[in-house]
Amino acid sequence: MTKHNVSHTKRKCLMDLRGRLIPDYSLETTVDQPLVYRPAVTWRCQRCGKLPIRGPCTCGKRCYYCRHCLIFGKIRTCDRLVTDPRPLDAVQPDAHAALRLTDDQQRIADAIVRTIDRRDRLLVHAVCGAGKTPMLFPGIERALQTNQRVLIATPRADVVRELTRHLKQAFQHANIVSLFGGSTDRLLLGDITISTTHQLIHYRACFDAVFIDEVDAFPYRSDRTLHRYVRQASSSESSLILLSATPSFWDRRLPTVRLMRRYHGVPLPVPRLHLPYTKADVVTWLQIHSGKSRLIFVPEVSMLDVWQAYLREHQLESGTVHAADPDRVAKVAHFRTTTGILLTTTILERGVTLVDVQVAVLDADRSFSDAALVQISGRVGRSADFPNGDVVFFANDRSDAMYQAIDQIKRANREGCP
């Protein structure tokens, strides 16, 4: 779909329905504003922007089709994309619940409000556990009061669920839509829309205040197509606020506000190095912290069952969770209420707040980036009631990522000292 020239008061939302209308959305053609149909694939895919390939088609011809966005449904030259050109409904104003922000958090919140007023761009560089989510609320409130539709995008579905829970508690009258794979809100549009970046492929020029949380996370950081989705979903005069604890060099070119101190004022736990290590060392660490929640990160899914079986041999029961686990939401919810052991991949490196958890990274010298290790370390000490904890990197070799992660945390602690 080519980019439309639309004003702020007459915005458009593309829905990838291949020419077939869903009655729930009431997209009836009107005399003044008929639905707009366009070829789905020309010299490039009009949905994701990638170059198509040619192959046999059910229409009897050899059509071009896009294999890059097949997960959203196959589209070909003979298919169409439909756009509803009618103005979107007015945004319902809403005020957030009462907040108690620190002076540093209020400084960041004020900068976000100014950015939304100016339709500008901003990078919020804040350490893990700084309390980024509450700092968004004043900006979201200002956007809703000025008829601006809000988008909060993040690369991970688990983060979408976590943010949705916080936003629904803070804004109880706004229409909040949550979009991720398997979501019941698919293709809906709310006053506040919380979405994985992948789901934005369905929208065009819909959102006026855009927040991208965990902008450094995989796959958003390395997939330029996802950046395209965000640009297409944003209106021509939208504001953009990026949130990250480990921003890239390119993100740092934006106007930046920094918060290098957690809301409770206690420094970030600095990871310990344990190298070389044996499996017995890991068992000893688990026994030292018995009675507390223990989160163990491994570099590969295949290692989960191996470690679970080994721990069981030593009378230590544990659970496992990874990205393809259909029960991962229930498992994480159960882990919050226990003092057990959970083996995980990097799926839990960010977006999950756990109380009084101790963290170990196995084979930290393999496959873990410095940003991932910083985020993993940030799972510890997030609660004001339990601001301290143990983070240990078990490794059999040294890696640049481990030392860079420790250096970043130490520098943040120095900058965050009062």
Backbone torsions as a table, in degrees:
resi	resn	phi	psi	omega
1	MET	NA	125.2	177.5
2	THR	-68.4	155.0	-176.2
3	LYS	-72.7	131.4	-179.3
4	HIS	-86.6	148.3	169.5
5	ASN	-91.3	102.6	-175.6
6	VAL	-126.6	146.4	176.4
7	SER	-85.0	172.0	-178.4
8	HIS	-65.9	-31.0	-175.5
9	THR	-90.0	-7.3	-179.7
10	LYS	-133.0	81.6	-172.8
11	ARG	-99.0	161.3	-174.8
12	LYS	-126.6	149.1	-178.8
13	CYS	-129.9	117.6	178.0
14	LEU	-86.5	135.5	174.3
15	MET	-123.3	123.8	-175.5
16	ASP	-78.9	88.8	-176.5
17	LEU	-118.6	8.5	177.6
18	ARG	51.9	39.0	175.2
19	GLY	84.6	-7.4	180.0
20	ARG	-102.6	130.3	-175.6
21	LEU	-92.7	142.8	175.5
22	ILE	-96.4	121.0	-175.0
23	PRO	-55.6	-31.9	-176.6
24	ASP	-59.5	-23.2	-177.0
25	TYR	-94.4	-3.0	175.2
26	SER	49.8	54.2	-178.0
27	LEU	-94.4	50.0	-179.9
28	GLU	-70.2	143.5	178.1
29	THR	-71.9	135.8	176.4
30	THR	-115.9	165.1	-179.2
31	VAL	-67.3	-42.1	-175.8
32	ASP	-76.0	-38.7	-174.8
33	GLN	-135.3	80.9	178.3
34	PRO	-70.5	156.2	175.3
35	LEU	-62.7	147.7	-177.9
36	VAL	-105.1	122.2	178.5
37	TYR	-110.4	138.3	177.9
38	ARG	-139.9	154.0	176.1
39	PRO	-57.6	138.7	-177.4
40	ALA	-75.6	-33.2	-178.3
41	VAL	-134.4	120.5	172.5
42	THR	-113.3	-123.2	175.9
43	TRP	-76.1	-13.0	170.8
44	ARG	-144.9	162.3	178.4
45	CYS	-68.0	125.7	-178.4
46	GLN	-81.4	-2.5	177.8
47	ARG	-95.0	-48.8	-176.8
48	CYS	-113.1	-13.2	176.6
49	GLY	89.4	-2.4	-179.3
50	LYS	-80.4	164.2	179.1
51	LEU	-80.3	132.7	-178.0
52	PRO	-84.7	172.5	172.5
53	ILE	-125.7	167.0	-174.7
54	ARG	-107.8	142.4	178.9
55	GLY	-165.4	171.6	179.5
56	PRO	-59.5	146.7	-176.5
57	CYS	-131.7	157.0	179.5
58	THR	-67.0	-16.7	178.7
59	CYS	-78.5	-4.1	179.1
60	GLY	95.7	-5.6	179.3
61	LYS	-111.1	178.2	173.8
62	ARG	-100.5	98.1	-176.3
63	CYS	-94.8	156.6	169.2
64	TYR	-80.6	140.5	176.5
65	TYR	-141.4	160.5	-177.5
66	CYS	-102.9	124.6	178.1
67	ARG	-97.3	-6.9	-176.4
68	HIS	-78.6	-28.2	-179.4
69	CYS	-119.8	35.4	179.7
70	LEU	-61.0	-27.8	-177.7
71	ILE	-61.4	-23.5	179.8
72	PHE	-95.5	7.9	-177.8
73	GLY	109.4	138.1	-177.3
74	LYS	-73.5	130.0	174.4
75	ILE	-123.9	144.3	-173.5
76	ARG	-134.4	177.5	-179.8
77	THR	-58.8	-35.6	-176.5
78	CYS	-83.3	-0.5	177.0
79	ASP	-93.8	167.0	178.6
80	ARG	-130.8	151.6	170.2
81	LEU	-106.6	143.4	-176.0
82	VAL	-117.4	138.4	176.8
83	THR	-121.5	133.8	173.4
84	ASP	-91.8	110.9	-174.0
85	PRO	-84.7	1.4	-176.9
86	ARG	-71.3	149.1	177.4
87	PRO	-60.2	144.7	176.8
88	LEU	-72.2	155.1	177.6
89	ASP	-62.5	151.9	178.7
90	ALA	-62.5	146.6	179.2
91	VAL	-76.0	138.9	178.4
92	GLN	-83.4	115.1	178.8
93	PRO	-62.1	146.2	178.2
94	ASP	-154.9	149.6	177.9
95	ALA	-109.9	142.9	-179.7
96	HIS	-76.6	160.5	177.0
97	ALA	-64.7	163.7	-177.8
98	ALA	-57.9	138.6	-178.0
99	LEU	-120.7	152.7	171.2
100	ARG	-126.4	88.7	-179.0
101	LEU	-93.5	146.3	172.1
102	THR	-72.4	170.1	178.9
103	ASP	-60.3	-40.4	179.3
104	ASP	-66.8	-42.1	178.1
105	GLN	-64.1	-39.0	178.9
106	GLN	-64.9	-35.2	177.4
107	ARG	-62.3	-42.7	178.4
108	ILE	-67.6	-42.8	180.0
109	ALA	-60.3	-41.1	179.0
110	ASP	-64.8	-38.2	178.4
111	ALA	-65.3	-36.2	178.3
112	ILE	-67.3	-42.9	178.4
113	VAL	-60.2	-44.9	179.1
114	ARG	-62.3	-38.8	179.1
115	THR	-63.4	-40.9	178.9
116	ILE	-68.0	-39.5	178.0
117	ASP	-62.4	-37.3	-176.4
118	ARG	-89.5	-4.6	-174.1
119	ARG	55.2	49.5	-172.7
120	ASP	-112.4	-165.7	178.9
121	ARG	-123.8	151.5	-176.5
122	LEU	-156.6	141.2	170.5
123	LEU	-108.7	125.3	173.9
124	VAL	-101.9	105.9	179.8
125	HIS	-98.9	101.5	-175.7
126	ALA	-132.1	141.4	-178.1
127	VAL	-68.0	161.2	176.5
128	CYS	-61.1	130.5	179.6
129	GLY	86.7	11.2	179.0
130	ALA	-76.4	-12.4	-177.6
131	GLY	85.4	50.4	-176.7
132	LYS	-67.3	-39.3	-174.2
133	THR	-59.3	-49.7	178.2
134	PRO	-61.0	-27.9	-179.5
135	MET	-68.2	-17.9	179.0
136	LEU	-79.2	-24.6	-169.1
137	PHE	-59.2	-45.8	178.3
138	PRO	-60.7	-37.6	177.9
139	GLY	-67.0	-41.1	177.6
140	ILE	-63.8	-42.4	177.8
141	GLU	-59.6	-44.0	178.8
142	ARG	-62.8	-40.3	178.9
143	ALA	-62.5	-45.6	-179.5
144	LEU	-64.4	-36.7	-179.4
145	GLN	-70.7	-20.9	-179.6
146	THR	-108.8	25.0	175.1
147	ASN	60.4	37.0	176.3
148	GLN	-106.4	129.1	-179.9
149	ARG	-82.2	132.4	-170.9
150	VAL	-102.1	136.0	172.2
151	LEU	-122.3	129.8	169.9
152	ILE	-117.5	110.5	-176.4
153	ALA	-109.7	145.9	178.5
154	THR	-151.1	150.2	-177.7
155	PRO	-71.8	-18.1	-171.6
156	ARG	-112.9	135.3	178.5
157	ALA	-65.2	-34.7	180.0
158	ASP	-64.4	-35.0	177.7
159	VAL	-69.5	-36.4	176.8
160	VAL	-59.4	-44.9	-180.0
161	ARG	-62.9	-42.7	-178.9
162	GLU	-64.8	-45.0	179.9
163	LEU	-65.7	-38.7	179.4
164	THR	-59.8	-41.5	179.0
165	ARG	-61.5	-44.0	-179.6
166	HIS	-68.2	-43.0	-176.5
167	LEU	-67.5	-36.9	180.0
168	LYS	-69.3	-28.1	175.1
169	GLN	-74.4	-34.5	-175.9
170	ALA	-83.5	-37.2	-177.6
171	PHE	-120.1	92.8	-170.8
172	GLN	-87.8	-10.0	-179.3
173	HIS	-110.4	-14.6	-179.8
174	ALA	-76.0	151.3	174.7
175	ASN	-82.1	109.9	-176.1
176	ILE	-109.9	126.0	-178.5
177	VAL	-114.7	136.8	-178.3
178	SER	-118.0	121.0	-174.2
179	LEU	-120.0	122.5	172.4
180	PHE	-162.0	173.1	-179.0
181	GLY	-58.4	122.9	-178.4
182	GLY	87.8	1.4	-179.4
183	SER	-69.2	142.8	177.4
184	THR	-75.9	-11.1	-179.3
185	ASP	-91.3	12.2	-173.0
186	ARG	-51.6	131.1	178.0
187	LEU	71.6	5.0	174.8
188	LEU	-83.5	166.5	-178.2
189	LEU	-138.3	122.7	-177.8
190	GLY	-112.1	176.5	170.6
191	ASP	-61.8	-39.0	173.0
192	ILE	-122.9	122.1	179.0
193	THR	-115.0	123.7	177.9
194	ILE	-111.0	120.6	-167.0
195	SER	-144.5	150.1	164.8
196	THR	-72.0	153.2	-177.6
197	THR	-64.1	-26.9	179.3
198	HIS	-64.0	-38.6	-176.2
199	GLN	-68.3	-14.3	-179.1
200	LEU	-72.6	-6.3	176.9
201	ILE	-59.8	-22.4	-175.6
202	HIS	-87.0	-4.0	-169.4
203	TYR	-122.3	148.1	176.9
204	ARG	-135.3	124.3	172.2
205	ALA	51.4	46.4	-176.1
206	CYS	-102.4	-26.5	-165.7
207	PHE	-116.5	139.3	-174.0
208	ASP	-107.1	-28.4	176.1
209	ALA	-123.7	111.0	-171.0
210	VAL	-114.1	122.1	173.8
211	PHE	-111.0	132.0	173.5
212	ILE	-116.2	108.1	-179.3
213	ASP	-88.5	148.3	-179.7
214	GLU	53.2	50.2	-174.9
215	VAL	-64.3	-17.4	-179.2
216	ASP	-90.1	-2.0	-171.8
217	ALA	-79.2	153.9	170.2
218	PHE	-73.2	139.3	3.5
219	PRO	-96.1	1.6	-173.9
220	TYR	-60.1	-38.0	-175.2
221	ARG	-63.7	-32.9	-173.7
222	SER	-107.7	-4.9	-176.0
223	ASP	-112.2	103.2	-177.3
224	ARG	-68.2	-21.0	177.6
225	THR	-62.5	-37.1	179.2
226	LEU	-66.3	-33.8	175.2
227	HIS	-63.3	-37.4	177.4
228	ARG	-63.5	-41.5	179.1
229	TYR	-58.9	-42.7	-179.4
230	VAL	-64.4	-44.8	-179.9
231	ARG	-62.4	-41.9	-178.9
232	GLN	-67.7	-34.3	-178.5
233	ALA	-77.2	-16.6	-177.5
234	SER	-88.1	145.5	176.0
235	SER	-72.1	166.7	-174.7
236	SER	-65.9	-21.4	-178.0
237	GLU	-118.0	29.6	-174.9
238	SER	-76.6	153.8	169.6
239	SER	-91.6	155.3	-177.8
240	LEU	-135.8	123.2	178.8
241	ILE	-122.8	119.5	178.3
242	LEU	-99.7	140.1	-179.0
243	LEU	-124.1	129.2	-179.0
244	SER	-162.4	148.0	171.0
245	ALA	-93.5	-21.4	-179.4
246	THR	-135.5	69.5	-176.1
247	PRO	-69.1	152.5	177.9
248	SER	-79.4	170.9	178.3
249	PHE	-59.5	-39.3	-177.1
250	TRP	-68.8	-38.8	179.4
251	ASP	-66.6	-30.9	-177.7
252	ARG	-70.5	-7.9	176.5
253	ARG	-73.6	-18.5	179.1
254	LEU	-74.7	159.0	169.5
255	PRO	-53.4	133.2	-168.6
256	THR	-128.6	138.2	167.4
257	VAL	-118.8	140.2	-173.2
258	ARG	-121.7	143.8	174.7
259	LEU	-138.3	102.5	-175.0
260	MET	-101.4	24.8	-178.3
261	ARG	-138.1	136.1	176.6
262	ARG	-70.4	156.6	-173.5
263	TYR	-62.6	-27.8	-179.8
264	HIS	-88.1	-3.1	173.2
265	GLY	86.1	-5.7	-179.5
266	VAL	-87.1	134.7	-178.5
267	PRO	-59.5	159.4	176.6
268	LEU	-65.1	139.8	175.1
269	PRO	-64.0	130.7	179.6
270	VAL	-89.8	126.1	-178.3
271	PRO	-63.1	145.9	172.7
272	ARG	-97.4	145.5	174.6
273	LEU	-97.1	133.3	175.3
274	HIS	-127.1	99.9	-178.7
275	LEU	-149.5	139.2	-7.9
276	PRO	-73.5	174.5	-178.9
277	TYR	-139.1	161.6	174.1
278	THR	-123.7	169.3	177.8
279	LYS	-62.1	-32.1	178.9
280	ALA	-64.5	-32.5	177.6
281	ASP	-64.1	-38.3	179.4
282	VAL	-66.8	-42.3	177.8
283	VAL	-60.8	-42.6	178.8
284	THR	-61.6	-42.3	178.6
285	TRP	-61.6	-42.2	179.5
286	LEU	-64.1	-39.2	-179.4
287	GLN	-70.4	-34.2	177.5
288	ILE	-61.4	-37.5	-177.0
289	HIS	-100.7	23.9	177.3
290	SER	-61.2	143.7	-176.3
291	GLY	94.4	-4.2	176.7
292	LYS	-126.3	158.5	176.2
293	SER	-68.2	134.9	-178.4
294	ARG	-128.4	124.4	-177.3
295	LEU	-112.9	122.0	-177.2
296	ILE	-116.7	121.8	-180.0
297	PHE	-98.3	135.6	176.1
298	VAL	-123.4	154.2	-175.3
299	PRO	-78.8	-18.4	-175.7
300	GLU	-136.7	146.2	179.0
301	VAL	-60.7	-36.3	-177.0
302	SER	-62.5	-21.4	-178.8
303	MET	-80.5	-14.7	-176.7
304	LEU	-61.9	-51.6	-178.2
305	ASP	-67.2	-34.6	179.8
306	VAL	-62.7	-47.1	-179.8
307	TRP	-70.7	-35.4	178.5
308	GLN	-62.5	-41.9	179.2
309	ALA	-66.8	-39.7	-179.9
310	TYR	-65.4	-42.7	179.7
311	LEU	-66.0	-35.2	178.8
312	ARG	-64.3	-34.2	177.1
313	GLU	-62.8	-23.9	-179.4
314	HIS	-106.3	27.0	175.5
315	GLN	59.3	34.9	176.2
316	LEU	-120.1	107.6	179.8
317	GLU	-81.7	141.5	-178.2
318	SER	-147.0	159.2	173.5
319	GLY	-109.1	167.8	177.9
320	THR	-131.2	150.8	177.3
321	VAL	-153.0	142.7	177.9
322	HIS	-153.2	176.2	-171.0
323	ALA	-61.7	-36.7	-176.8
324	ALA	-88.5	4.4	-179.3
325	ASP	-76.6	116.6	-178.7
326	PRO	-67.2	-18.4	-178.2
327	ASP	-102.9	16.7	-171.6
328	ARG	-65.3	-33.4	179.7
329	VAL	-64.7	-45.6	179.4
330	ALA	-66.6	-37.7	-179.3
331	LYS	-65.7	-43.2	179.2
332	VAL	-66.0	-40.5	178.2
333	ALA	-61.6	-39.4	178.3
334	HIS	-68.3	-39.1	-178.8
335	PHE	-63.1	-32.5	178.8
336	ARG	-59.9	-28.5	-173.6
337	THR	-98.6	4.2	-175.7
338	THR	-122.9	175.1	172.1
339	THR	-117.6	43.3	-175.6
340	GLY	-95.3	-159.3	-178.3
341	ILE	-121.1	131.9	177.5
342	LEU	-128.0	120.4	175.1
343	LEU	-90.4	131.9	-173.8
344	THR	-147.1	160.9	169.1
345	THR	-92.4	-167.9	-177.8
346	THR	-71.6	4.9	177.7
347	ILE	-59.8	-25.8	-179.6
348	LEU	-105.8	19.7	-178.0
349	GLU	-72.0	-18.3	-177.7
350	ARG	-152.8	162.2	174.0
351	GLY	78.6	4.3	-179.4
352	VAL	-125.7	124.8	179.0
353	THR	-104.4	119.1	179.8
354	LEU	-120.4	142.3	-176.6
355	VAL	-92.3	129.8	174.6
356	ASP	52.6	53.1	179.5
357	VAL	-103.9	146.5	175.5
358	GLN	-110.7	141.7	-170.2
359	VAL	-126.1	136.3	172.2
360	ALA	-128.8	143.0	176.1
361	VAL	-117.2	119.0	179.9
362	LEU	-91.9	138.0	-176.0
363	ASP	53.5	51.4	-176.9
364	ALA	-64.7	-15.5	178.7
365	ASP	-83.8	0.2	-178.0
366	ARG	-118.0	126.0	167.0
367	SER	68.0	-5.9	-179.9
368	PHE	-96.0	127.4	175.3
369	SER	-82.0	165.2	177.9
370	ASP	-63.0	-37.0	178.2
371	ALA	-63.5	-41.6	178.9
372	ALA	-64.1	-41.2	-179.9
373	LEU	-67.3	-35.2	175.7
374	VAL	-64.3	-45.4	179.9
375	GLN	-64.5	-41.2	178.3
376	ILE	-61.4	-43.9	178.1
377	SER	-62.0	-30.8	-178.7
378	GLY	-71.7	-5.6	176.2
379	ARG	-71.9	-19.4	-172.6
380	VAL	-93.6	139.8	172.0
381	GLY	72.8	28.7	-176.8
382	ARG	-82.1	-20.5	-177.5
383	SER	-90.7	141.2	176.8
384	ALA	-65.7	-26.6	178.1
385	ASP	-76.4	-27.4	179.2
386	PHE	-134.5	73.1	-173.1
387	PRO	-80.4	-6.0	-179.0
388	ASN	-117.5	166.8	178.6
389	GLY	175.7	177.4	-175.4
390	ASP	-109.2	131.9	173.1
391	VAL	-126.5	125.2	-179.1
392	VAL	-131.7	134.6	175.3
393	PHE	-101.0	107.8	173.8
394	PHE	-86.3	125.5	-178.2
395	ALA	-152.1	159.8	175.9
396	ASN	-111.7	3.8	177.2
397	ASP	-153.8	166.0	177.4
398	ARG	-93.0	147.1	176.2
399	SER	-138.0	151.4	178.1
400	ASP	-60.2	-38.1	-176.1
401	ALA	-60.3	-40.4	-178.7
402	MET	-64.2	-47.4	-177.3
403	TYR	-70.7	-35.1	177.2
404	GLN	-65.9	-39.7	179.2
405	ALA	-63.6	-45.0	179.3
406	ILE	-63.9	-40.4	179.1
407	ASP	-63.8	-41.9	179.2
408	GLN	-62.0	-41.7	-179.2
409	ILE	-66.8	-42.4	178.8
410	LYS	-64.1	-40.4	179.4
411	ARG	-66.1	-40.3	177.8
412	ALA	-62.0	-39.7	178.8
413	ASN	-65.2	-38.3	178.8
414	ARG	-66.1	-43.4	179.9
415	GLU	-68.7	-29.2	-177.1
416	GLY	-85.8	-3.4	179.0
417	CYS	-65.5	135.0	-179.6
418	PRO	-68.1	NA	NA
